[in-house]
């Protein structure tokens, strides 16, 4: 249990955040809807004055018919310098450059001071994809989503990732927990903390990013990697999790995970041959052997595919 002094310090800090948000046109609620190593996300509300000042915010919330937002508060005073100087600016840049896509979370505004940075984000109120998979599995009394629903959601995920790649952004932390659902059931790709931009299609990266269960084998082996191809591996893990309710490879240690991956992919419950083929096409050990996003979108399991997924921005 927290000591009295710690609780009092937390209370004072929260009241500071309430005041700072109000000064910038937002009412911060006490409802916490997410948290990270150096951040917390709260439910917030845009004031009428703010809606009159911020056209981007007002136009989006008008279509949603509410004034709710998600306010991510990053403690920049406590975070490591590498995070505040490298990863946070990349996150903000990525959110700005991917605006506006139906399946990517929207950044409405940012404000900051010497202690904290505030990101005012689109609210996705129905939780993350992992929670949805688990709740649906419990309701069905069978692990995973039905393939029809998985197909509908996966198309949206592919559309979001294609949009990011089209504008030169690789996500590098694609996982079920970073895919949210809004009140209408639309997918919203979020958490661009490990995202990075690239200018050349074949440029290689070296930073270890993501969760081991979703991370491409070339990254686990500490090799330089192509960010787009690494994202494709993560998409294969996500689709496997959607239709089976489980992760394809389970191991916490990167060097041990490589051994598990090399043992091969197993399907322990009935899945259509077309879906298996798509998953296998994404979970290829050799990066260049993986299906590209255009091939994924036109795969027979994904039909009818939509060329609109790949519109250029």
Secondary structure, 3 states (H helix, E strand, C coil): CCCHHHHHHHHHHHHHHHHHHHHCCEEEEEEEEEECCCEEEEEEEECHHHHHHCHHHHHHHHHHCCCEEEEEEEECCCCCHHHHHHHHHHHHHHHHHCCCCCCECCEEEEEECCCEEEEEECCCCCCEHHHHHHHHHHHHCCCCCCHHHHHHHHHHHHHHHHHHHHCCEECCCCCHHHEEECCCCCEEECCCCCCEECCCCCCCECCCCCCHHHCCHHHHCCCCECHHHHHHHHHHHHHHHHHHCCCCCCCCCHHHHHHHHHCCCCCCCCCCHHHHHHHHHHCCCCHHHCCCHHHHHCCCCCCCCCHHHHCCC
